[in-house]
Amino acid sequence: MTALDLTADVVDLTRALVDLPSESGAEDRIADAVEHALRGLGHLKVDRVGNTVVARTALGRDRRILIAGHLDTVPAAGNLPSRLADACVHGLGACDMKGGVAVALRLAATVREPAVDLTFVLYECEEVAGERNGLNHLPPGMLDADFAVLMEPSDAGVEAGCQGYLSADVVVRGRRAHTARAWQGVNAAHRAARVLQRLDDHTAERIVIDGLEYREGLSAVAVRAGVAGNVVPDECVVTVNYRFAPSRSAADAEAYVRGLFAEYPEYEIRVTEVVAGALPRLDRVAGFVEALGAVPRPKLGWTDVARFAALDVPALNYGPGDPSLAHTAGEYVPVGQLRACEERLRAWLLR
């Protein structure tokens, strides 16, 4: 088992975490290492559920703060092992989000007398289907907290709330024929042009909540048709991805997408997944924002902040790394942001 030194500098710890491959569903090695390192500290109660590790203090404080980060990454893209260059740690997951996990582990090791009780949750399978997410498999009460910080990359700034997510298949049907006698069929792929045109003509809405502008997005992300090179396709499926403002419910988002194609009742719309976002609720996170001296921004994308919102736990995104670099082959995290996040969070927890 790889040993993690939680007394090491946050840069070295980030590199050690990056060098532990942990694609979604294969987090055993990194979870083993994290569990072993946390159990060795002595001042934390440590539990493990699958490949999710939870460590908690029991100091009898009147408030509990939860700090969370996911251990998994997307598949590698020739970006292992880690390297240090241009004052940045480069490598798979450096930005999303092993830099944030390193900060959390450093705080777990070094903040032994915080002003609040602490829960650290390092969890599996965030980058895949929601039912596999490690947060979904924890026993009731393990996520109880007065406030939660997700170490999602946010350029070491505060990103509040998050967008909702919807995926749907728009099914367009035709009639098969031999391509040598194409006029005898109806080409479903050709008929799907109206779907693509509607999406191309669509203007994404910009919705302001608590002074933050959430810019929506509606995109075709896949088009599938045809069974053979000499057959006119009788079905074409356009997969649509909708990122919607947190002021919309899941039902609102579904109705919105269906409404876009209401004039084509012959299309079948299958909603395959829809998850609501989280309102920024800046009134409930103001203390943290003020303590960091940060100007909050809207979170464009879905994060597990939404899961905490569903539990009525105020939460926000705060972590090192540029979110636009997440999932890219060239992702990296700046050394300065790693140090800044660790120092600011430590000062806040000790205040």
N, C-alpha and C positions, 0 to 999 in steps of 0.2 A: 504493500500500500504506500502511495506517495504521502509523505509527511508535509504538512503545511505549517510554516512558522508564522504564527500570528503576531509575533513581536517584530517581524521584519518590516522594513519600510513599505508603505502602501504600493509603491511602484514595483518592488520586487514581488510582493504578494500578488499583484495583478498579473505579472508575467507568469508566476507559478500556476495561477488558476487558468490562464489562457492555454498553458502547455498541457493541461489535463483535458483531453478531448471529451466533450459532453453533449453531443448532438441529442436532440430530443428523443427520449426513450432509451438512451444509453448513458444515464447520469450516475451509474453505480460507483465508478471510481472517484468522481469528484464528491459525491455525497459521502462516501466512506471517509475521504480525507477531511471534509468539513466536520463531520460528526466527531471523528477522532480528535481533531484540534480543539473543538469546543468543549468536549468532555474533559480535556486536559486542563481547562482553566479553573475549575473548582467552584466558581461563584455563580454558575448558571445551572439550571435544571434543563437537561437536554432530552428531547424525544425525537424519534424518527418514525415517519410513516411513509413507507415505500422509499423513494429517494428524495423526500422532503425532510429537512432538519429544522427543528424548532428549539430555540434556546431562550430561557426566561429567567429574569431575576425575581426574587421574592423578598423585597425589602420593606413591604408594608407601606409604600408611598400611596398618596391619594390619587395619582393619575398613572396610567400606563400608556407608553408610546410603543408602537409597533414599527419596526423597520424591516422591509422585505425586499428580496431580490431573487430572480430566477437563475437557476444554475445551468439551464440548457442553452444551446445555440442552434442556429440553422446549420445545414451541412457545410463542411469545409469547402473552400474555393482556392486551394493552394496557398492558404494564409496561416499555416503552421510551420514551425514553431513561432513563438513570439519574438519580437526584436524591439530594441530601443533605438530610435533614430529621431532626430529633429525635435527633441524634448517631448516625444510621444511614444506610448506603447502601442505597437502595431500587432495585429493578429486576430484570429477568429474569436469573436465575442469580446474583444477588448472594450469596444464601445457598448455593445448590447449583450450582456451587461456585467461582464466580469470585473470591470473597473468599479462599478457600483457595489458588487458583492465584496470586493476587497475592502472598500470603505466600511461596509457593514461589519465585516469580520474584525477589522482593526478596532472599531468602536466596541464590539463585544468583548474584545480582549483587554482593552485599556481603560474603558469607562466603568470602573468597579463600584463607584459610589455616586451614581447619577441622582439628580433631583427628582426623578420619576422612576417607576418600574419600567423595565424594558422587555420587549419580546422581539427576537430576531427570527425571521422566517426565510429560509433559503430553500426554494422549492423547484420542483421538476415540471417539465412539459408545458411551459408557457407559450412556446412558439408553434404549437400544434393545436388540434381541435380542442375546444373548450372543455369537453368532458374528461380529457386526460390531465388537465391542469391540476397540479398538486394541491392548490388551495381548496379545490373542491372535495378533497379526500381527507381533510383534517377533521378530527372529532369536534363536536359542538363546543364552543367556548374557547378553543385554542386561538381564534383570531380576535377575541374580545380586546378592545383597546379604546382609549379616548381619542386617539389620533394616530394616523398611519402615514408613513413616508415610503413610497415606492422608489427604489433607486434606479428608475428608468433614466436613460440618457436624456438630459435636458440642458446641455451646455452649462452645467453648474448653476442653472437658474431654476425658477419655480414655474412649472407648467401645471395649470389647474384644470380639474375636470378631465373629460376625454370624450371623443366622438363615439357614437354608436356605429354598429357594423351590421350590414345586411348583405347576404349573398342569395341570388335568385337565378334560376334558369328560365329563359324565355324560349319556349318550344314552338317552332314554326314547322308546319307539316305541308307536304306536297304529295306527289304520286310518282312511284318508281317507273322507270322505263329504261330500255337499252339506249345508250348514248348515240347509237347510230340512228335511232328513231326518237330523238329527244322530244319532238313535238307531241309524242303520245303521253308524255309524263308532265308533271308539274315540279319544277326544281325548287325544293325547299330552301336551298342555299341562296338562290336568287331572291326569293321572297323575303328572306331575312334582311335584305338590304334596308328595308323600311325600319327595322329595329335599330340597326346601326346608325341610320340617318337620324332617327329620333334622339339617340344618345349623343350623337355629334352636335346636334342643334341645341341640346340642353344647356342651359346656363346654371351653373352651380350657385346655390343660394349662400349668402353670407349673413349669419345670424349672430347678433350681439347679445351676450348674456353677462351681466355683472361688469360691463365695460370691455369684455373680451370678445373678439370676433372669431367665431368658428366657421371656417369656410368649408362647405360641403363638397363632396365629390361623387360623381356617378360615372362609372366606366364599364365598358365591355372588356373583360379580361380573358375570355376564351370563346372561340367559335368552333363548333364541331359538327361535321356533316359528312355523309358519304360512307359507303361500305366497300366500294371497289371503283377502280378507275374507268370502268365502262358502264356504270350505273348512275342514272340521274337520281340524286338523293331525295328520299321521301321525308326526311326529317333534318332540321338544322336546329342546334341548341346554342343560344348565345348566353353565356354566363355573365351576369351583371353584378358589380360590386358597388355598394352604396355606403359612403361614410357620411353620417348625418349628425346634425347638431344635437347636443344633449338635451335640448328643450323638447325634442320629439321622443315619444315613447316608441317601443318596438312596433306596436300596432299602427302608430302614425306613419312610421317609416314604410311598413308594408303597404299601407293604403296609398302612400305617395307614389311608390314604384308601380303599383297596379294601375293607378290613375294615369300614368304616362302612356299606357298602351290600351286605355279603355276603348278607343275607337276601333281597335282590332280584336273583337271578341273571339276570333278564331285562334288567337295565340293562347297557349297554355302557360301560365306563370307559376312556377314552382319555387316557393321560398324555401331554401335549404338550410339557412341559418340566419338568425337575427338576434342581436344582443344590444340592449340599450347602453347608452353612454352614461356619463356622470356629470351632473351640474357642477360648476366650479365652487359654488357656495363659499365665496371669499369671506363672508362674515364669520364662518366657522374655522377658517384657517389663517385668519389675519395675524394672530400672535406669532406663528411660525414665519410668515412672510415678512413681518416687521423685524423680527429678530435677525433674519438674514439680510435685511436691507435690500430685498429683491423686488423687482417689478414683475408681477405675475403675467404669464403669457397663456394663451389657450393651448391645450394639448390637442394636436391634430393627429388623430389615430386613436385606437382603442388600447387601453391598458387595464390592469387589474384594479386601478382606482375605482372602476365601476363595480367590482365585486364588493369592495368596502362600502361604497355608497349604498348598495343593496342591504348591507348590514347596519346602515345608519352610523357608520364610522367615518368621520371627516378624514379625507386623504388627499394627497397630491403627489405629483411626480417631481423628484429632485435627485439628480445624479450627474456624474461626469460623462462627457461625451456628446458629440453632435448627433442628434437623432436622425439626421439625414444620411449619416454614414452607416446606420444599422443595416445589417444583412448584406452589405457590400463586400466585395473581395478585398478592398483596401481599407477596411475599418481600422480606426485607431482611437486612442483616448489621450488627451494632453496630460502630461505630468502635472502641470499647474492646476488643472481642474481636479485631479485626484486629491492633491494636497488641500485645495481650497474646500472641497466637500467634507473631507475628514475633519479639518480644523473647525469649520463653521458648525457642523453637527455636534462635535464634541463640546464646543463652548455652549451651544444651546441646551444640551442634555445636562450640563453641569450648573446651569444658571440658577 
